[in-house]
Amino acid sequence: MTSATFPATAAELPTPTSTHTQSSALASWGCALALAALGTAVLWKSSVGINWPLWTAGVVTALLLGARDRFGDAGAARAAGAWAISLSLCTAITADDVRIAVLVLGTVLLLAVALVSAGHRSLDVLHLRTAFLAPFLALTLTIFGLSAEITGGARNSKSPRASAITRTALITVPVVIVLILLLGEADPLFAAIRDGLKHLVPDDVVAQLLFFVFLLVVTLGAFGSVQLGQTHVHAADQSTKRTLGHLERRVLMASLAAIMWMFVVSAAISLTRDPASKAGSGITYAEYVHSGFAQLSLAASLVIAVVLVTRRSWLSSDEIARRLAFAAIAGVGGMVIIAFMRVVGYEHVYGFTTLRIYAQAYMVVLAGMCALLAVEISRREASPRFAYHSASTALAVVVCCVVWNSDGWIVRRNVDRYLTSGKIDIYYLTAALSDDATPALVESVRRLREPERSVVVRFLRDKDAGGFKRDASWYAWNFRASASARAAHVFHANDIDGAHGRRQARYDSSD
């Protein structure tokens, strides 16, 4: 049975001295207050830009410094924190709200993983169970850490002078503010002071203050839990192996290998013989590819899962099972390649879309998992970091898709296809893609013919007239949003539509 394991026992952890405890508490409060103030200044009511990676980098840095001070090293938290910063940087690149929301959620999840694994040096703790439990464990740790910081601060503040200053501020400041507000209705001087305070204090000061308190509570609780040495994860239980007998595992692996390679051979033949083109088949090419992709993805995932779950029972002891499993994984690799080629063929017939790009990205992740399993089988040793390496592959693919600008690439490829075939889904390019595609759409105006060109021109004009205006603050800067704004400015300043229309009119009159 899996149980929570702490990174070190109480005897193993260094015993903090009174001076060290006070300095650690001071550092926790200082970092939490600074990050809460920074977050409130750059995140409150602001568009997501470089503000999110800026705040995320501050949190990760403070967390790693605290973990190093408490535990000496934090290899697992460092890896999770690095990926958290990478995903947060992507929010400053893409202008797609859906992608930004997913990236922000992914960043928060990785921050939770970094917190619960802060006391571990090895990356072995970064497995699937850690990712699943991280949000709940992080919430628990934050609550306990916050409680410890508050009670510890109350115990440490025994200085009469500090207590007197605190009591004086808590008693005097509210009374002074109330008197100024009351006398502001009776005296011009106090009315001027009241109006000056109103200018200094924002209209949404209460909501902004609550946001500041929320950030302070979260960061202080996280740093406090690290200083207490209470970070923990559920370690993978190596004793609960899925044991299979010789006959069971060999028959299972042989069946998987046989089915995979039967499909690979059959599908390789069908790549040159489209089943949908046969008379009486009852299916179209689109149905053939769509249904085929879903089935191939499920089948590949199932085979990988079976090999992954059962590998500890045969990986180091059964040579025949190893060879059969290797053949099965190789068959999955062939299946992934065939599925990839089907989508490529579908794109050449029907065009490029975001969903098809992501389908191919998922196949790349499956191929990476197959490669990792093949390495394990060759080495005859199950790696406890399989989940970490698989997650790293998936995160790398996500980052590449964002940095690469898949939406802009889709526009350019569909326009290239349009120039040779005359076919294009212009409404998909203008209605379904994000602002990341705007520069490519502006470039495409000169290459399109009527009526597709008019659709794009009308879309760009309407978008500029009624589009959402981003925050102009420096911390809300976004790479693709800025590129889209520049492209729209070029579109209107250079009168691309008018120039193209005049050239088209001269061409028509010459005919």
N, C-alpha and C positions, 0 to 999 in steps of 0.2 A: 504494500500500500504506500502511496506517495505521501510524504509529509513535508512540512515546511522545514527547511534547514537554514540556519543562520551562517553567515560567512565565518564566524569565529565564536568561540565560547567566551563567556565573561572573563575567564582566566587568561585566555589567549590575547584578548584585546588589550592594548596599553591602557593603564589606569590613568585617567586625566587628573592632573593636579588642580588645585583651586584656581591658580592663575591661568592655567591652560583652559579650564572650563569657562572662566570669565571672558578670556580673549576669543574663544570659539563662539560663545554666545554673542559677543559684540560683533564678530565678523558675520554671523548669521543674520542678526538684525540689520547691520549695515548693508549687506548685499540685498536682503529682502526689501528694505526701504528704497534702495537705489533702483532695483529692478521694477518695483511697483510704480515708482515715480516715472521711470523711463517708459514703462508700458502704458501708463495713463497719458503721458505726453504724446506718444507717437501712434498708439493704437486706438485711442478713444475716438469714435465717430470718424475714422479715417479709412480710406481705401487701402486695401492690402498691397503693399509694395515692399520696399527694402526695410520697412519698419518691423515686419514679422521675422525675417532672418536676423535682424539686429537684436531684437529682444530674445529670440531663441538662442543665439550665440552667447548672450550674456548669461542666460540661465544655465546653459551647458557648462560654460567656463566656471561659474561659481560652484556648480554641483561637483565638477571634477576636482576643483581645488579643495573643497571640503572633504571629498572622498579620499584624496591623497593624504590630507592632514590626519584623517581618522584611521584609514586602513593601510596607507603606504602605497597602494596601487589600485587602479580601477580599470582594468583592461576591458571588461565587458561593458561598463558604463561608457567608456571612451568610444567603443565601436558604435553603440546605440546612439550616443550623442553626435558622432560624426554623421551618421545617416540622418538624424533629425535636422542638423544644420543643412545638409544637402537638400532635403525635401523643402525646407523653409526657403532656401535660395530660389528654388523653382517657382515659388509664389511671386517672386519679384521678376520673373521672366515671362510667364504666361499671363494673358489677360482674360482667360476663360474662367468665369465664375465657378463653374462646376469643378474644373480641375483644381482651382484654388481651394475650394471647400474640401475636396478629397485630400489635397496636400496638407492642409492645416490639420485635419483629423489624423493623418498619418504622422505628422510631426508631434502632435500631442501624445499619440500612442508610443512613439519612440522615446519621448521624454519620460513617460511612465516606466518604460523598460529600463532606461538608464538609471532611474531612481531605485527601482527594486533590485537591480543588479550592481549597485554601486560598491558593495563590499566584496565583490568577486574579481579576481584577477584573470581567471580563465574564461574564454569565450564559450566553454562547454555549457554554461547555464543559459545561453541564448537559444532556447529551443521553442517549440510551438506552444508548450504549456505556459512558458513565461510570457509570451506575447498575449495569450488569451487571458491570463490572470492579472497581467500588469496593471490595467486600469483600476481594478478592485483593490489590489494590494497597495498601489500608490495612494489611493484615497485613504485607506486605513493608516498607512504610514504618515501621511500628511496630518491627519487628525491627531495622532499620538505625538508627532513631532511638534505640532503647534501647541498642544497642551503642555508638553515639557518645556518649551521655550517660554511660555507665559508664566508658568509656576516657577521656573528657574529664575526668570528675570525678577519676579516678586521677591524671591529669597535673597537674591544677590544685591538688590537695591536696599541695603540696610544703612546706607550713609544718611545721617540726619539732614545734611545739606541738600542731598539729592531728593530726599522725601519732601523736604520743605518746598523746594522749587516746583516739584510736581504738583503738590497740593495747592500751591499759590496759583499756578497756571490754570488748573482745573476749576478753581473757585472764581478767580478774578475775571478771566477772559469772557466766559458766558455772561456774567453780570454786566460788564462794560458794553458788550454788544447789545444786550437787551435795552440798557439805558439809552444808548445812542439811537436805537430804532424808535423808542418811545418819545424822546425829546425832539426827534427830527420833525415831528408834527407841530411843535410849539416854538421852535427857535430856528432862524435861518442858518446859523452856524452849524448846528447839529444836522439840519437838513442837508447842508453841503457835504458834511462828513458822511452822512448816510448815502447820498447819491454817489460819492466817491467810492464807498465800499461796494455799491452795486456795480460800478464799472469794473472794479477789481475782481469781483466774484462773478463767474459765468452764470447764465440763467439755469443751466442744468447742473449746478454744483452738487446737488444731492446725488444724482445719478452718477456723476463723475467721481464723487467721493466713494460711493459704493463700489464702483469699478476698481478704484485704487485699493480699497480694503480687501476686495476679492483677490487681487493679484498679490497683495501683501500676505494674506492668509495662506495662499497656495505656496508661494515661494518660501515663506518662513517655516511652514510645516515641513516642506521637503528638506530644507537645509537642516532643520532641527532633527529630523529622523536620521540623517546621515551622521550628524555629530553624536547622536546617541548610539550609533552602531546598530540600529534596528532594521536596516535594510535586509531583505531576505527574498528568496525566490524558492519555488518548488523545484527541487533538483530532479533530473530524470532518474527514474528508478531502474537501475541496471539489472536488478534481480528478477524482475517480472518479465522474463523472456517468453515469447510465443513459441513454445517448443512444439516441433512436429517430428514425427517418426521418419525414418529413412524413406519408406514407401510413400508416405503422404507428401513430403516435400519434393521428392523427385517426380512423382506423378503431377503435382501441381505445377512445378516449373516446366516440365515437359509439355503440359497442356498449354501453358501460356506461350511458350516458344513456338509450338506448332501453329496455334491460332494466329499469332502475330505474323509469322512468315507466310502462312497461307494467304492472309490478307494482303501483305506487301506484294506478293507475286501477282495476285489477282488485280489489285489496284494499279500496279505498274502497267499491266496490260490495258486496263480501262482508261488510263491517261491518254492513250492514243486512239481509243475507241469509246467515244462518248455514249454512255447508255441512254441518255436522254434523247439522242438523235434517232434512235431506232423506232420504226413505225410500231405503234401499239404499245409503247412502253408506258404511256400514261403519266409521265413526269416531264417537267421542263428542266433545262440545264440549271436554272436558278434553284429549283427545288432539289435537284441532285446534289449541288454543291452545299447548299444550306444544311440539308439533313445529314449529308456526309460529314460536314465539319463538326456538328454537334455530337454525332456518334463517335467520330474519331477522337475528339477531345475527351469524352467520357471514358472511352476504352483505354486510351493512353494513361489517363490519370488513375484508372483502376489498376492497371498492371503495375505502375510505379508504386502505388500504395501497397499492393500485395507483397511485392518484393521488399519494400521498405519495412513493413511490419514484421515479416517472417525472417528477415535476413540473419538475425542473431542466432537462429537455431541451426543454420547450415553454413554460414559464411566461413568459419574457420575449421570446420570438421568434415564437410562433405564435398569432395571435388566434383562429383557428377552434378550435384545440385547447383554448384557454383557455375559450371559450364552451361547448364540449362538456363540458369537465371541470366547469365551474360547474353545468351542467344535471345532470350525474351526481351531484354533491355535494348539489344541491337535492333530487334524487330520493332520495338516502340519508336526508336530513332528513325527507322525507315518509314513508319506510319506517320510520324510528325512531318517528315520531308514531303510525303505524298499529300498530306493535308495542306501544307504550305503551298505546294504547287497548284492544288485545286483552287485555292483562294486567288493565287496569282492569275490563273486562267480566267477566273470569274471577273477579276478586275479589268482584264483586257477586253472583256465582252461588255461589262456593265459599268465600268468606271470605278473610281477610288472613293472610299468613304472612311470616316473615322472608325466605325465598327469593324471594318475589314482590316484596317491597320492594327487595331488592338487585338483582333483575332490572331494576326501574325505575330504580334508581340507575345501573346500567351504561348504560342508554339515555340518561340525562342526560349521562354522560361522552361517549358517542358523539355526541350532539348538540353538545356543546362542541367536539369535534374537527372536526365538520363546519363549525361557525362559524369556527374558526381557519383551516381550509383555504379557506373562501370569502373570508375577508379577504385571505389570501395571493394568491389568484387575482385579486381585485379590484385589489390593489396591484401585481400583476405582479412580485412579488419573493418569493423563498423565504426565510422567516425561519429563522435557525439556532436560534431559541428555541422552535420548535414543540413539541419533546419536553418542554421545561421547562413551557410553558404547559399542555400536555395533562396532565402529571403534577400540576401545581398544581390543575387542575380536578378530577382524580380524588381528590387528597388533601382538597380542600375538601368534596367530596361525602361522603367517609368521616367527616371531622370533624363535618359537619352531621348525619349519621345517628347518631353517638354522642351528640352534645349534645342532639339532638331526642328521644332515647329511643324508638326505633322499637318496642321490645318493649311498652312501656306503651301506645303508640298502637295497636298491633295488638290488645291486649286491649280497649281502649275501643271501637274500631271494630267488632270482632266481637260485643261485647255489644250495641251499638246495632243491629247487623244482626239479632241474636237477638230483640230486643224487637219487631221488625217482621215477621220471617219465621219465628221459632221454631226456626231452625237454627243450630247452633254446634258446633264441634269442641272440646269442653271439655277433652278429654284433651291436645290439642295445646297449649292455653293453659297447662295446669298442668305438663306434662312436657317440652315442647320449648323453652320460653322461659327466659330467664335470670332472675337475681334483679332485674334492672331492671324486670321486670313485676310484682313483688310489690305495690307500692302500688296499681297499677291493679286487681289481683286483689282486694285488700281492699275497694276501692271498689265492685267489681262484685257483692259478696255480697248487698247490699241490693237489687240490680236483677235478680238471677237467680231462677228458679223451680226447683222440684224436677224431676228429680233432679240437675240441673246444679249447683245451689247446694251440695248435700251433697258433691259431688266437690271443689269449690273449698275448702270448709271443711275437709274431711279433709286435703287437700293442705297447707293453711296450718298445720294443727295438727301434721302429721307433719314438715313442714319446720322448724318451730320446735323440735320435740322432738329431732330428730336432725340438724339442720343444722350446717354448718361454722361455727365461731366464729372471727371475724376477730381479728387482732391489735388490741388496744385502744390501742396506742401512738399518739401524735399524728401521727407521720409515716406511719402506715398508714391514715389517714383516707381514705375513699372516699365520694364524694357519693351515689351510688345505693345503696351498701351501707348508709350511714347512713339514707337514706330508707326502705329496706326494713325496717331494724330498727325505725324509728319506726312504720311502718305495722303491723308485726307486733305491736308493743306496744299500739297502739290497738285492734287486732283482739281481743286477749285482755283488755285492761283494760276496755274498754267492753262486752265480752260481745256482740259483734255477732251471732254465731250464735244465742245464746240469746234475745236480744231479737227477732230476726227470727222465730225459731221460735215464740215466744209470740204474736206478732202473727198468724202464719199459723194457729196453733191457734184463736185467737179468731175469725178469719175463717172457718175451716172449721166451727166450732160454730154460727156465725150462719146458715150455709147449712142 
